[in-house]
Amino acid sequence: MLARQRQALILEEARRTGAVRVSDLVTKLGVSDMTVRRDLDVLAGRGLVEKVYGGATSIVGKSTDEPGFEAKSVRQRVQKEAIAAVAAGLVRPGTAIGISAGTTTWTLARALDGIPGLTIVTNSIQVADVLRGDSQPERTVVLTGGVRTPSDALVGPVAVQSLRSLHLDVVFLGVHGMADGPGFTTPNLTESETDRALVEAGRRLVVLADHTKWGIVGISTIAGLEEADVVVSDDGLSDQARETLTEQAGELMIAETAETAEAEEA
């Protein structure tokens, strides 16, 4: 098991139970005491857990916490780029697609430059800026109106109303968190309403979420896991999460990151 996968399991367990003990993780993962402690050091250094005597406790933000776009854009860059590359392969020339706000969907927008004839509807200022500067003159970009959130999404009644009259081939949805039960969630109540309208406008739903989103629950549900036709995540996703998503979502696609490819070649 790669270090990233091991750390993802530790983080998932910490979020599920609130705290983890080194001794329990040694038994669960079948690795040494020092390996577990190094993994906890990495997670603590990333601000995901707080080390305590004999283990660590979870640091999970409130269900209404909403980091700004810049803060989120530096997280899991490699994973987001891998996910975007896989998701871009699902886009066909000449189709109408919806792209929600978020840093993973923003990364997807940057990967669409070579696909001609697209009509793209988005409630993201950042996504619209990327698409406006690409090299596809025949592309149509529609930006919904609305009130701007900390993550540069346009939300509210104006955005919802504009989406309700549209019919899109595929919607690509970025989420704050995903979990068994709550499904795909967001910390912003108004944004969840807008995202639901975007989801309803699409014939197919593709959710883009890196492995750190598993186990995170925002205050409002956008869609259930079973509503996703495809979930695209990365290879740091734990076995438990993979099993749940495979059972409930239509299809789970795993994007291989550069680190994993290098490890397998070594």
HELIX and SHEET records of a PDB file:
HELIX    1   1 ALA A    3  THR A   17  1                                  15    
HELIX    2   2 VAL A   22  LEU A   29  1                                   8    
HELIX    3   3 ASP A   33  GLY A   45  1                                  13    
HELIX    4   4 PHE A   69  SER A   73  1                                   5    
HELIX    5   5 ARG A   77  ALA A   88  1                                  12    
HELIX    6   6 THR A  103  ARG A  110  1                                   8    
HELIX    7   7 ILE A  125  ARG A  132  1                                   8    
HELIX    8   8 PRO A  157  ARG A  164  1                                   8    
HELIX    9   9 LEU A  189  ALA A  201  1                                  13    
HELIX   10  10 HIS A  211  LYS A  213  5                                   3    
HELIX   11  11 LEU A  225  GLU A  227  5                                   3    
HELIX   12  12 ASP A  239  GLN A  248  1                                  10    
HELIX   13  13 ALA A  258  GLU A  265  1                                   8    
SHEET    1   A 3 ALA A  19  ARG A  21  0                                        
SHEET    2   A 3 GLY A  55  SER A  58 -1                                        
SHEET    3   A 3 VAL A  49  VAL A  52 -1                                        
SHEET    1   B 7 THR A 140  LEU A 143  0                                        
SHEET    2   B 7 THR A 119  THR A 122  1                                        
SHEET    3   B 7 ALA A  96  ILE A  99  1                                        
SHEET    4   B 7 LEU A 168  GLY A 174  1                                        
SHEET    5   B 7 GLY A 202  LEU A 208  1                                        
SHEET    6   B 7 VAL A 230  ASP A 234  1                                        
SHEET    7   B 7 LEU A 252  ALA A 255  1                                        
SHEET    1   C 2 VAL A 147  ARG A 148  0                                        
SHEET    2   C 2 LEU A 154  VAL A 155 -1                                        
SHEET    1   D 3 GLY A 177  ALA A 179  0                                        
SHEET    2   D 3 GLY A 183  THR A 186 -1                                        
SHEET    3   D 3 SER A 220  ALA A 223 -1                                        
END                                                                             
